[in-house]
């Protein structure tokens, strides 16, 4: 689908875009104004003033149209003064027309040809060019002798043709009218056909026989409020688009802070876990060591078994893995070998010199030995 399909009824490709944008703008302004309170709308409302030139057979009527009000300003006869004579006459009585938002010239059906034509589907991208080639077949005129305007009114899929509304006017007729108006400093913005072609609204009628380079520029004040509302809507749309992004950015920053805090806490927790694991490991080492040592009862039972009957034990001290034995024996020197033979004790030695008890003549001794770990049991 091309621009001509979206906005039918165009004179040139440049005119296509302008016409389409103008229609879209008028539609948007109407939609915006619908939501404006009546009081505000009334304060900003400005109905267009149109300088309307209606072309008849022998004269042109100049009227000022404002809403439903019409004020006749002038009549221009085709047999009036020439351009030079009119300029001389204006030096004594200059013509002045009220300022208007648009200047519209309406031709009669006698000054333009309006007809329906059909073209094949394949010509849709170059309708204006094809109409120019076919002008002498479609109308009594040649392409270079006319101004023309067209709009697509429909498509017939069965016949595979495009239905077109074509309006044609002789260049000589239009140029003569424009020359007469120029004498009175009237420069039209549009030359259209009166009745039967296009919209009844003269300001938005799609028919404009004027080439784009011959149209006077106009600026309507009625779009002041829609323009302001459009700018406000655009601003609100920008805010609506930007707010989620800014909000998301703030959330991401907050999440980054929370993630950093959680990461630091995780590092501390990891260090604490390692410290606990090390403490447990060390505690387990000592617990294993302690569990692997023989019980005191077993040590005492072992000493009772290996000590001979002529030996008396006065005291047995168990200090960690060291056992210290105090006692008297008839032969203390033999005790070292007996105790060394035990599976529970090792490194047996006298921790102090052996002495004699003068009363009993027995040897007093103090023997130390190391407990053999890994030999625990009941």
Wavefront OBJ file of the C-alpha trace (Angstrom):
o trace
v 0.000 0.000 0.000
v 1.436 3.410 -0.971
v 0.770 7.033 -0.022
v -1.756 7.465 -2.813
v -3.750 4.561 -1.420
v -3.754 6.015 2.092
v -4.593 9.575 0.985
v -6.390 9.457 -2.361
v -7.254 12.440 -4.489
v -3.817 13.980 -4.950
v -2.197 16.164 -7.605
v 1.507 15.351 -7.282
v 3.581 13.126 -4.956
v 4.498 16.246 -2.968
v 0.860 17.213 -2.764
v 0.065 13.655 -1.617
v 2.107 14.001 1.545
v 0.868 17.503 2.286
v -2.772 16.518 1.831
v -2.418 13.423 3.969
v -0.688 15.289 6.790
v -3.291 18.052 6.651
v -6.168 15.569 6.928
v -4.501 13.702 9.747
v -3.856 16.969 11.539
v -7.477 18.130 11.169
v -8.712 14.770 12.441
v -6.345 14.847 15.414
v -7.358 18.403 16.318
v -11.014 17.398 16.223
v -10.382 14.385 18.459
v -8.373 16.471 20.944
v -10.997 19.222 21.086
v -13.680 16.629 21.881
v -12.129 16.079 25.315
v -11.672 19.791 26.130
v -14.335 21.333 28.419
v -16.769 23.557 26.561
v -15.728 26.710 28.458
v -12.066 26.310 27.597
v -12.877 25.289 24.036
v -14.997 28.377 23.587
v -12.236 30.632 24.911
v -9.759 29.264 22.369
v -12.172 28.597 19.539
v -11.471 30.398 16.309
v -13.605 29.710 13.276
v -11.716 30.099 10.050
v -12.399 33.106 7.913
v -12.508 32.117 4.279
v -12.231 34.555 1.427
v -14.480 32.752 -1.036
v -14.376 33.574 -4.728
v -17.306 32.011 -6.573
v -16.795 31.983 -10.356
v -19.877 32.487 -12.492
v -20.272 32.857 -16.249
v -19.583 36.598 -16.465
v -18.338 37.558 -13.017
v -16.714 36.416 -9.799
v -18.335 37.086 -6.417
v -15.968 37.735 -3.511
v -17.410 36.886 -0.089
v -16.068 36.603 3.441
v -17.305 33.371 5.044
v -17.064 33.057 8.814
v -18.881 30.016 10.116
v -22.447 30.345 8.866
v -22.115 34.061 8.199
v -21.444 35.291 4.670
v -20.550 38.860 3.758
v -20.343 39.949 0.144
v -17.297 42.127 -0.463
v -16.868 42.571 -4.203
v -17.855 41.496 -7.687
v -15.284 41.137 -10.433
v -16.600 41.166 -13.999
v -14.629 39.420 -16.709
v -15.061 42.447 -18.999
v -13.681 44.831 -16.355
v -10.486 46.868 -16.624
v -7.236 45.362 -17.824
v -4.392 44.740 -15.413
v -2.664 48.062 -16.250
v -5.877 50.068 -16.024
v -6.824 48.335 -12.783
v -3.433 49.173 -11.281
v -3.959 52.833 -12.239
v -7.438 52.790 -10.729
v -6.106 51.289 -7.513
v -3.756 54.230 -7.062
v -6.832 56.349 -6.414
v -8.911 53.723 -4.633
v -6.758 50.842 -3.325
v -8.605 47.604 -2.745
v -8.294 46.007 0.682
v -9.891 42.712 1.667
v -10.083 41.420 5.265
v -7.365 39.020 6.322
v -8.495 35.412 5.851
v -7.228 32.007 6.899
v -7.801 30.568 3.422
v -8.607 31.875 -0.051
v -10.785 29.447 -2.002
v -11.850 29.755 -5.625
v -14.897 27.704 -6.637
v -15.322 26.894 -10.312
v -18.673 26.086 -11.835
v -19.425 22.852 -13.674
v -19.105 24.765 -16.941
v -15.468 25.603 -16.190
v -14.292 22.122 -15.123
v -14.869 18.509 -16.087
v -15.733 16.040 -13.336
v -15.940 12.367 -14.204
v -15.339 8.842 -12.893
v -12.598 6.750 -14.509
v -11.080 3.327 -13.927
v -7.451 2.235 -14.197
v -5.866 -1.225 -13.863
v -4.429 -2.352 -10.526
v -0.907 -2.218 -11.913
v -1.039 1.580 -12.292
v -1.585 2.317 -8.613
v 1.979 3.498 -8.005
v 1.906 5.989 -10.904
v -1.699 7.131 -11.249
v -0.849 10.790 -11.945
v 1.569 9.795 -14.711
v -0.943 7.418 -16.329
v -3.725 10.016 -16.171
v -1.447 12.465 -17.944
v -0.796 9.998 -20.754
v -4.498 9.110 -21.033
v -5.852 12.675 -20.691
v -6.736 13.049 -24.368
v -8.678 9.776 -24.231
v -10.451 10.471 -20.955
v -11.253 14.160 -21.681
v -11.447 16.456 -24.684
v -8.136 18.052 -23.658
v -4.407 17.383 -23.769
v -2.307 16.983 -20.648
v -0.372 20.239 -21.139
v -3.607 22.224 -21.551
v -5.180 21.342 -18.173
v -4.807 21.330 -14.425
v -6.173 18.133 -12.957
v -6.747 16.515 -9.583
v -7.805 12.975 -8.719
v -8.660 10.821 -5.723
v -9.134 7.056 -5.420
v -12.724 6.292 -4.489
v -12.606 2.475 -4.441
v -11.267 -0.771 -5.870
v -13.015 -3.509 -7.787
v -11.164 -6.765 -7.038
v -13.293 -8.721 -9.497
v -12.473 -6.438 -12.442
v -9.042 -5.623 -10.945
v -9.486 -1.906 -11.482
v -9.134 1.230 -9.373
v -12.058 3.684 -9.372
v -10.917 7.300 -9.594
v -12.705 10.631 -9.193
v -11.082 12.998 -11.737
v -11.511 16.793 -11.919
v -10.011 18.681 -14.890
v -9.954 22.399 -15.756
v -8.367 24.243 -18.668
v -5.130 26.001 -17.743
v -6.194 29.060 -19.759
v -9.441 29.373 -17.795
v -7.765 28.971 -14.405
v -4.822 31.239 -15.306
v -7.187 33.951 -16.474
v -9.092 33.775 -13.193
v -5.865 33.892 -11.198
v -4.681 36.897 -13.188
v -7.954 38.754 -12.499
v -7.633 37.982 -8.809
v -3.973 39.015 -8.708
v -5.021 42.474 -9.947
v -6.908 42.763 -6.672
v -4.089 41.224 -4.623
v -6.004 38.008 -4.066
v -3.738 34.942 -4.047
v -5.780 31.716 -3.740
v -4.765 28.767 -1.592
v -7.167 26.439 -3.398
v -9.059 26.160 -6.675
v -11.849 23.626 -6.360
v -15.108 22.603 -8.023
v -18.400 23.854 -6.655
v -20.639 20.915 -5.711
v -20.435 17.259 -6.645
v -16.702 16.657 -6.096
v -15.203 15.984 -2.722
v -16.186 17.329 0.666
v -18.683 20.121 1.147
v -16.281 21.692 3.643
v -14.291 24.177 1.571
v -11.307 24.142 3.943
v -10.740 20.372 3.854
v -12.038 19.512 0.382
v -9.567 17.148 -1.277
v -9.950 18.852 -4.664
v -7.283 21.466 -5.357
v -6.457 22.163 -8.986
v -3.629 24.547 -8.105
v -0.090 23.241 -8.448
v 1.674 23.278 -5.058
v 4.088 26.041 -6.107
v 1.183 28.402 -6.832
v -0.640 28.020 -3.532
v -0.446 30.815 -0.976
v 0.732 29.819 2.486
v -1.816 30.096 5.288
v -1.606 29.698 9.026
v -4.808 28.930 10.892
v -5.275 30.098 14.447
v -7.890 27.469 15.222
v -5.220 24.880 15.895
v -3.670 26.836 18.785
v -5.374 24.813 21.498
v -4.988 21.422 19.757
v -1.319 22.225 19.184
v -0.837 23.010 22.869
v -2.765 19.901 23.860
v -0.747 17.828 21.396
v 2.489 19.158 22.898
v 1.158 18.376 26.378
v 0.105 14.892 25.256
v 3.566 14.339 23.765
v 5.157 15.498 27.029
v 2.927 13.187 29.060
v 3.688 10.333 26.677
v 7.419 10.987 27.094
v 6.993 11.007 30.878
v 4.920 7.825 30.716
v 7.653 6.142 28.679
v 10.530 7.483 30.769
v 8.997 6.865 34.234
v 9.128 3.033 34.082
v 12.711 3.227 32.845
v 13.741 5.607 35.646
v 11.815 3.553 38.195
v 13.479 0.379 36.911
v 16.884 2.074 37.133
v 16.214 3.068 40.751
v 15.126 -0.491 41.518
v 18.270 -1.861 39.876
v 20.443 0.472 41.960
v 18.553 -0.587 45.103
v 18.926 -4.247 44.135
v 22.647 -3.711 43.526
v 22.978 -2.264 47.052
v 21.015 -5.151 48.531
v 23.054 -7.648 46.515
v 26.281 -6.042 47.756
v 25.085 -6.290 51.343
v 24.019 -9.907 50.870
v 27.363 -10.700 49.227
v 29.256 -9.203 52.161
v 27.075 -11.143 54.609
v 27.688 -14.304 52.581
v 31.445 -13.720 52.750
v 31.262 -13.237 56.531
v 29.066 -16.348 56.841
v 31.548 -18.331 54.751
v 34.428 -17.206 56.951
v 32.426 -18.049 60.082
v 31.571 -21.459 58.666
v 35.223 -22.134 57.943
v 36.148 -21.093 61.484
v 33.448 -23.359 62.918
v 34.595 -26.224 60.708
v 38.184 -25.705 61.874
v 37.059 -25.567 65.505
v 35.027 -28.742 65.037
v 37.973 -30.386 63.328
v 40.319 -29.419 66.130
v 37.755 -30.396 68.741
v 37.289 -33.700 67.032
v 41.055 -34.226 66.987
v 41.303 -33.774 70.743
v 38.140 -35.788 71.296
v 39.577 -38.581 69.164
v 42.809 -38.383 71.081
v 40.996 -38.497 74.390
v 38.750 -41.336 73.206
v 41.775 -43.313 72.032
v 43.407 -43.258 75.481
v 42.860 -46.213 77.888
v 40.511 -45.664 80.806
v 41.901 -45.209 84.321
v 40.292 -48.443 85.449
v 42.058 -50.354 82.684
v 45.395 -48.729 83.569
v 44.978 -49.629 87.239
v 43.931 -53.142 86.253
v 47.025 -53.438 84.034
v 49.354 -52.239 86.834
v 47.762 -54.678 89.290
v 48.399 -57.499 86.824
v 52.045 -56.787 86.081
v 53.303 -55.598 89.489
v 54.727 -58.551 91.568
v 53.396 -59.433 95.009
v 56.451 -58.023 96.805
v 55.631 -54.548 95.491
v 53.269 -52.097 97.123
v 51.853 -49.100 95.220
v 51.328 -46.063 97.460
v 50.033 -43.708 94.767
v 49.287 -43.679 91.038
v 49.001 -40.309 89.251
v 47.550 -40.074 85.766
v 48.435 -36.676 84.255
v 47.189 -36.613 80.658
v 49.291 -39.249 78.887
v 51.804 -39.535 81.772
v 51.437 -42.086 84.540
v 53.503 -41.622 87.709
v 53.741 -44.605 90.104
v 54.889 -44.247 93.768
v 55.623 -47.328 95.845
v 58.034 -49.787 97.523
v 59.437 -53.058 96.221
v 61.980 -55.643 97.287
v 63.508 -55.311 93.791
v 62.606 -51.996 92.177
v 64.982 -52.431 89.261
v 62.977 -55.364 87.939
v 59.834 -53.255 87.700
v 61.060 -51.314 84.648
v 61.138 -54.409 82.464
v 57.779 -55.680 83.760
v 55.990 -52.382 83.111
v 57.728 -51.908 79.716
v 56.240 -55.210 78.584
v 52.695 -53.833 78.960
v 50.752 -52.945 75.806
v 49.350 -49.823 77.505
v 52.577 -48.197 78.661
v 55.831 -47.136 77.044
v 58.925 -45.084 77.792
v 59.110 -46.435 81.322
v 61.818 -44.893 83.572
v 62.598 -43.840 87.132
v 61.774 -40.185 87.600
v 63.877 -39.961 90.792
v 66.648 -42.008 92.458
v 65.657 -45.226 94.202
v 66.082 -45.005 98.032
v 65.899 -47.497 100.921
v 63.190 -47.496 103.545
v 65.228 -47.999 106.770
v 62.293 -49.540 108.570
v 61.389 -52.139 105.919
v 64.629 -52.263 103.922
v 62.538 -52.066 100.716
v 63.355 -49.867 97.716
v 61.355 -46.655 97.442
v 60.726 -45.682 93.803
v 58.927 -43.264 91.534
v 58.385 -44.580 88.029
v 56.995 -42.574 85.074
v 55.553 -44.049 81.918
v 53.676 -42.761 78.835
v 50.260 -44.081 78.017
v 50.103 -45.825 74.646
v 47.286 -44.051 72.696
v 45.029 -46.008 70.394
v 44.706 -48.710 72.993
v 41.497 -47.401 74.519
v 38.793 -49.652 75.780
v 36.643 -50.491 78.723
l 1 2 3 4 5 6 7 8 9 10 11 12 13 14 15 16 17 18 19 20 21 22 23 24 25 26 27 28 29 30 31 32 33 34 35 36 37 38 39 40 41 42 43 44 45 46 47 48 49 50 51 52 53 54 55 56 57 58 59 60 61 62 63 64 65 66 67 68 69 70 71 72 73 74 75 76 77 78 79 80 81 82 83 84 85 86 87 88 89 90 91 92 93 94 95 96 97 98 99 100 101 102 103 104 105 106 107 108 109 110 111 112 113 114 115 116 117 118 119 120 121 122 123 124 125 126 127 128 129 130 131 132 133 134 135 136 137 138 139 140 141 142 143 144 145 146 147 148 149 150 151 152 153 154 155 156 157 158 159 160 161 162 163 164 165 166 167 168 169 170 171 172 173 174 175 176 177 178 179 180 181 182 183 184 185 186 187 188 189 190 191 192 193 194 195 196 197 198 199 200 201 202 203 204 205 206 207 208 209 210 211 212 213 214 215 216 217 218 219 220 221 222 223 224 225 226 227 228 229 230 231 232 233 234 235 236 237 238 239 240 241 242 243 244 245 246 247 248 249 250 251 252 253 254 255 256 257 258 259 260 261 262 263 264 265 266 267 268 269 270 271 272 273 274 275 276 277 278 279 280 281 282 283 284 285 286 287 288 289 290 291 292 293 294 295 296 297 298 299 300 301 302 303 304 305 306 307 308 309 310 311 312 313 314 315 316 317 318 319 320 321 322 323 324 325 326 327 328 329 330 331 332 333 334 335 336 337 338 339 340 341 342 343 344 345 346 347 348 349 350 351 352 353 354 355 356 357 358 359 360 361 362 363 364 365 366 367 368 369 370 371 372 373 374 375 376 377 378
